[in-house]
């Protein structure tokens, strides 16, 4: 059976309910016809021209990305600049674009649960649970389990290890070819680890409150680093790209399993050659 985009969207809503997204976010359908039949899906981190062109090359009618193509209302569509160039290429090629962003971050089985699995954490809990406080535009789905959905995760290693060993484990889990930035003095042994895919420096204080010895995240700012040092928390900054890309690769495989179990004949592939915008090609 070949599903329509509308049917695929319903499955994605079950995996990452839109109501779990942050109020400022814009996940969901970015470009496309809900009645379009889908026989091929490409998953990538970013909605770039390269991603749309790879989708076309793989005869995929749907590109699923983590980061949204459209964040703010568009007042003009300039095909010579982003996002107009990507939108134009997608429309001309008949490629629909859907994003699963902070809703997939917070969802059970989403980005942060996958990161916790990649680091072999046990007794995993939500780092910061969802709340309606200060989220006037956020409607948390009634079926969402507030114990298993929210920002970040925190759990325990199978056995304590030195900070240096933990850094190596993080590098392997993220597929990093270069040493990762460490903030704070190394600890003789670490046991409890917090993870936040993407930019999670704002949760430094929360990680300490939840007893974490180490926070694994990306995009840590100078002042967030100062706070971590002051609180005695070690932070391993794996970068925005790697902390989310490693999890999206696993998500693509799981999505394929879900679609097959639904009885749908859909190919799901991952954009393996995607590069960070900070990668100058020297590594």
Secondary structure, 3 states (H helix, E strand, C coil): CCCEHHHHHHHHHHHCCHHHCCCCCCCEEEECCCCCECCEEEEECCCCHHHHHHHHHCCCCEEEECCCCCCCCCCCCCCCCCCHHHHHHHHHHCCEEEECCHHHHHCCCCHHHHHHHHCCCEEEEEEEECCCCCCCCCCCCCCCCCCCCEEEEEEEEEEEECHHHHHHHHHHHHCCCCCCEEECCCCCCEEEEEEEEEECHHHHHHHHHCCCCEEEEECCCHHHHHHHHHHCCEEEECCHHHHHHHHHHHHHHHHHHHHHHCCCCCEEEECCCCCCCCCCCCC
